[in-house]
């Protein structure tokens, strides 16, 4: 879990982490989001948009 939290805080996106961890669904990866502040959460959830950097 610590690795996933560090990943998000460093700007990593949820879809890449999902693939890396081998989760079947992104819902499984979302369990790590509870520790993020609103400012940290925003870029994680806007991947593939103008605010994000990579499409899923």
C-alpha positions in Angstrom: 0.0 0.0 0.0 2.8 2.4 0.8 4.2 2.0 -2.7 0.8 2.9 -4.2 0.4 6.0 -2.0 3.9 7.2 -2.9 3.1 6.6 -6.6 0.1 8.9 -6.4 1.8 11.6 -4.4 4.7 11.6 -6.9 2.2 12.3 -9.7 1.7 8.8 -11.0 -1.7 8.0 -12.6 -4.2 5.4 -11.5 -4.4 3.5 -14.8 -0.7 2.9 -15.0 -0.6 1.7 -11.4 -3.6 -0.5 -12.1 -1.7 -2.2 -14.9 1.5 -2.4 -12.9 -0.3 -4.1 -9.9 -2.2 -6.4 -12.1 -5.6 -5.4 -10.8 -8.5 -6.7 -12.9 -10.4 -3.5 -12.4 -9.4 0.1 -11.6 -11.9 -0.1 -8.7 -9.3 -2.4 -7.0 -6.7 0.4 -7.3 -9.0 3.1 -6.1 -8.8 1.7 -2.5 -5.4 3.6 -2.2 -7.0 7.0 -2.9 -8.4 7.5 0.6 -5.1 9.0 1.9 -4.8 11.7 -0.7 -5.8 15.3 -0.2 -8.1 17.0 -2.7 -5.1 18.7 -4.4 -3.2 15.3 -4.7 -6.3 13.5 -5.9 -7.2 16.0 -8.7 -4.4 15.0 -11.1 -4.8 11.3 -10.4 -8.5 11.4 -11.4 -8.1 13.7 -14.5 -5.8 11.4 -16.4 -6.5 11.7 -20.2 -8.0 15.1 -19.9 -6.4 18.5 -20.5 -5.4 18.5 -16.9 -3.9 15.0 -17.1 -0.9 13.6 -19.0 -1.8 10.2 -20.2 -5.0 8.5 -21.5 -5.9 5.2 -20.0 
